[in-house]
Amino acid sequence: MTLEEKLLAAKEILRNAAPVLVAYSGGVDSSTLLAIAIEAGDVRVEAAIADSPSLPRKSLENALRQAQDIGAKTRVLPTGELEISDYASNPPNRCYFCKKELFSKLEKLAKSEGFASIAYGENADDLAVDRPGHLAAQEFSVLAPLRMAGITKKEVRALAVRFGLSSAELPAQPCLSSRIPFGTRVTKTALERIEKAEEIVRSYGFRVVRVRHAESDAGPAAKVLVGSDETKELAAVGTAVCEKLKLLGFGRVELDPVGYQGFSG
């Protein structure tokens, strides 16, 4: 199938599922899905974005602005995954419990406001990797129109460019909890520290930023990663970055010399 045929198929899936509540994060997949739903026409569609300490405030702000540009009505839906012990204990399938909490809230919202379906932005390439959230989507009968239409990640990006989405060229931004090693408890304090640290690093102009958070004898420890093509620039400002991050409470700060390699988190 051509991309045009896949796009038509996705629109038809959304029309048949209407009215639709879209699980929206502001990332390129869910943003493209939302834009397709709006362009499908004659489809009642709304977006709902989960809000918790694992979502940076800047990301929430950008997501809401982008949804407005798309022309979609969007609501902010508070979620309480940090209060769920199975999530906060940070197991390898942490994302399952996050998505379960989200879809549970969305299901209640859909039933109370007359939405026939819930959809999220899983694409045709996502099943090639382990995604615990996929199981939660199955349990709540959440639709994946992009995947169902055979739209790949590369094609999602192409559509995002066509729709003029601000997320089209943005790197992936997993939630802040992904910066904490599995088995180390996720806390609001740690997430807030990570968010502030990444904002500091990003203020130097880095496009890809991750601040890993770990525990050590000296207290919280940070490992700073930027894009693999930006490591020389990080080394040049490394002393200043380390000093600022230590003011946040990190006892030790390390600069990764290799850079972010595109793995999860």
N, C-alpha and C positions, 0 to 999 in steps of 0.2 A: 504493500500500500504506500502511496505517496503521503507526504506530510499533509497535503490538502485533504486527502481522503480521511486521514486519521483525525484531523481537526473537525471535519463534518461528523465523524462517528462520535467524537467526544461531545459535541453539541447535542446530538440526538440522544445520547445517554442521559445528559443533564435535563433535556426537555422531558424525557420519559420519567425521570425521577422527581420532577418538580412537584411542589416547591422544595428548594434545596438549602440546607444550612451547611456552609463550607467551613471546615476547620482550617483557619488561616493563621499563618505564622509570620508572614512578611517575606519569607524566603521565596526563591524563584519558582519552586514547584507549586506551592499553594497560591502564589500570586498569579501565575499563569492559569491555573485552574479557575480562579475567580474571574479573571479577565475573559476566559472562554465562556463561562456561564453568563456573564453580562452581555457579551457579544451574541450569544445564542438568541437573545430576545424572547419576549413572552414567557420568561421564566422568572418566577419569584425566587430571588436568591439573596441571602444575607451571609455575611462573614462573621465569625466569632473567633477572637484571639484569646488564648489562655494567658492569664497574667499571674505570675508568681515570682519569688525572688530569683529564680533561675533564668528569667528573661531580663536582659539589660534594659534600663529605662530608655536609652537611646534607640535600641532596636524597636521597642514598643512605639516610640514617637515616629520613627521612620515607617513602620508598618501601617500605622493609622493614616499617615500622610499619603502613602502609596495607594491604600484602599480608596481614599477620597479621590485621588487622581483617576483610578479605575472607574469610579462612579458607583461603588458598592456601599451599601449601608453596613456598618460594622459595629459590633458591640464587644466590649472588653469583659471577659468572663473569668473572674477570680477562681483559681484552682488551688487545692491544698495538698499537693503531693508531698511536701515536706512533713506533713502530719501523718503520713502513711509510713509505718515502720519498714515495710518491704521496699519502699523507695529510698528512704533516708539512710538505710543501712548500706546502700550503694552496691547492690549485686551486679553481676555482668548483664542481667536482663532488666536493669533499672528502667530503661525506656518503656518496657511493657507496662509497668505500674504507672508511669507518667501518662501514657496514652489511655490506659484504662480509666484513670481519673478524669482525663479530658473527655473521653467519649461518654462516660457516665453523666457528666454535667451537660454535654451537648444533647444526649438522648432526652433528658428531662426537659431541656429548653425546647427541643423539637416537638415533643408531645404537647407541651403547654401552649405553644404558639402555632401549631398547625403545619409544621414542616413534615413532608412525607419522607424525606431522606436526609442523610448526613453524608458528606463527601470530603475526602482529604486528598493531598497531593502526591500520593505514591505514583511513581512513573514505571515504565516497562523495564527499566534496568534495576530497580530496587530489589527485586527478588533474587538477584544474583549474589547479594550479600545478606548476612544475618541481620534481620531487622525485627527485634522483639515487638515493636509497635504494630507490625503486620498482624500478629496473633490477636492483639486487642481489637484491631479493626474488624477482624473476622467475627469475633465474639459479639460485637455490637452491630454487625451487618452494615458497616460503613463502606460506602462505595469509593472506588478509586478510578474515576473516569479516564485519567491519563493512562494508567496501566491498561485498563480495559480496551482503550482505543489503540494500544500499541505504541504510544508516544514515548520515545526514549529521552534520556537526560539531555543529550545533544539537541534533540528536537524541541525540548522544553525551552532551552536557552534561545534557540532560533525564534520560537514563538514569542518569548519574552521581549526580544529585540523588536519584533514586528509590532507588538502592542505598546512599545515605548516604556516598559516597566523599569523603574529605578533599580530593581533587584536583578536585572538581566545579566549584568557583568560582575555582580558582587560575589565574593567567595562564600562558600558555605559557612554558616554560623550556628553550629550546634549549641545547645543550651549550656549555661555556665557550669552546671553539674558535671559535664563531661570533662572538666579540667581537674577533677578530683579522682584519684586512683580508686579503682574498684575495691571495696572493703573498708574504705575510709568514710566515715559518716559524713553525709551532706548536711551542712548547717547553714542557716541564714547568714551568720557572721562570716563564714568562709566565702559564701557566694557574693556578699557585698564587698569583701576584700578583693576578690578576683575581678569583679566589675570595675572597681576603682583603679586597680592595677592596669587592666587592659586599656582603660581610658587614658591613663598616663602614657603608656607606650604608644598608643594610637596618635596621641597629640604630637608626636615627633614625625608624623607623616607616613607611618607604616600602614600598608594596606591589609596585610594578613597578620593577625596578632592572636597569640594564645599565651596565657599565663597559667602554667600548671601549678596546682596547689597541693602540697604534701606536708606531712607532719615530720618533725625532726626533734632531736634533743634540745635544739636551740629555739624551738617553737615552730610556727608555720614557715615553710620554705617555699620559694618560688623559682620556677624555671621559665624563663622568657623565651618564646619562639616567635620569629617573624617569618615572612616568606623566604624561601631558600635563595632567592635573588636579592634579598635585602639584608643579609647577615653582616656584610661589611659596614653598612650604614648603622646597624645596631651596635657593632663593636665601637664605632666612633663616638657614640653617645652613651656607651654602656655605663660609665661611672655615674653619670647624672641619673640615668634610669634606676640603677641599683639604689642610689641614695634616696630617691623619691619613694621607691617601693618599700624600703625599710621603714620609712616613716608611717606606712600603713600597718606595720606590725610584723612584717616578715623578718625572721631572724637571719635568714640566709637567702641570697638572690643569685641565681646562676643564669648566664646567658648561653643559650644553646648555639653552638657554632655551625651546625648543619642547617638548621631552619626547619620550618614546618613542612612535612612531607605529604600532607593530605590525608592522614589517617584520622579516625574518628576522634572528636573532641578537641 
